[in-house]
Amino acid sequence: MTTIPDLDRPLANRVASAELLARTPGSENYLDPVSIDYEAWNHVGDPLCEDLLAIMRERKLMGGDIYSAARDLESSGVEEAVRFFADVEAVPSWLDVDSLRIGARAGKRYPLGIMYGIHGALPLTYLDPATADVMGSTGRLASGGDFRRRFWETATGFVGALDVDGMLPRGDRWVQWVRIRLLHTMIRMGIHRGGRWPRYGTGTPISQLATAGTTYIFGDYRVNILEYFGGKVSAEERDGFALMWRWVSRIEGANNQLLGRTHAEEREIQKRTHEALFGYNEKAQDLMEAVVAGTSSMSSFGRSRRLNHAVAREVLAPRMIDTVNDRDVRETLGLAPRTRDERVLRAAARVMRGVNSVTRIPAVSRFVEARGQKLLDDAVARGLGGVAADFRGTAVAGRPTDS
């Protein structure tokens, strides 16, 4: 039965109702986008994963391979592990594997757009003040941090999502995303143990709403970036690419209610999610600066600050973002105009569109798609320097702004 929340009830009661739904493995309780309690969901973390990690912490199982240890608990019939894996392995009614395969083709054809997606995709997540607090607190993006390592770890997940078979339950790429879900929950629980994060402030760290809100950012929006860098993406491919990121959000613990049943429903939910999440915060500007500085330090991005600043300005322009229509997020992120550099980049993008027109030839398209996954995987492996991403948490003490 679908229950419509009473938005006039006290927030604590509404959060408790959302948490109850989040504790139901694989629940599919859908609502019209206008009826969803976005505020309550922003104060819900990942109860099923939190329950699992609490029992693992109690049994002192947090020091080794956490995923394998969790599987051992599941095999032993430990309820918290059984319920967690029942949730993360549940295939929602809206998942269409054939559509995922169609969507993956676009990413494999245009690796440049996949790599340069970081200039817009990560900064958009920083518009959520709670996410900016968490990301800024780890120090990995700040001066003296390890931006390069963090980028390639993130790229591991982005590139892996193009391997559809690997993204199905128990596949290698799917396991990577489950490890990321465990990582996010470890960070959230560590912050709450510090006792300084307000219960009903800007939202809980890495909330259900924030997790679900990446669906558009890493899906439809990154297709816009692929097209900016010369890609030609069909409507079917766009839908399939977006669908994969709805699936990733589900693996990451976002409730189906925040993901919708159809593409149209999901896009409407995303607009309302971003309206509820995004706000001005100074830390977002610091993180945006770290993205420009970090990419400028890497040979993969030309080691040019002017280039990477221009890329960020271009991919974050209002015409590129469909869910935030009332403002220029570049101003919120502190990205000052660089008119000449942006003009040069737009001219280069036009040239790339001409060059990439060759991928419209079926034989060329098939050739490139067949090799695109290996090309991207090899780039990630080189970037990681032979040390695989381990997705271990970075300690964060209490509320980051107080630490």
Secondary structure, DSSP 4 states (H G I P E B T S, - for coil): ------TTS-HHHHHHHHHHHHTSTT------GGGS-HHHHTT---HHHHHHHHHHHHTT--SS-HHHHHHHHHHTT-HHHHHHHHHHT---TT--HHHHHHHHHHHHH-HHHHHHTHHHHHHHHTTSHHHHHHHHHT-SSSTTS-HHHHHHHHHHHHHHTT-TGGGSTTSHHHHHHHHHHHHHHHHHHHHHHHT-S-TTSS--TT-HHHHHTHHHHHTHHHHHHHHHTT----HHHHHHHHHHHHHHHHHTT--GGGT-SSHHHHHHHHHHHHHHH----HHHHHHHHHHHHHHHT-GGGTT-HHHHHHHHHHHTSGGG-SS--SS-HHHHTT----HHHHHHHHHHHHHHHHHHGGGGSHHHHHHHHHHHHHHHHHHHHHHTTT-----PPPP--SSGGG-
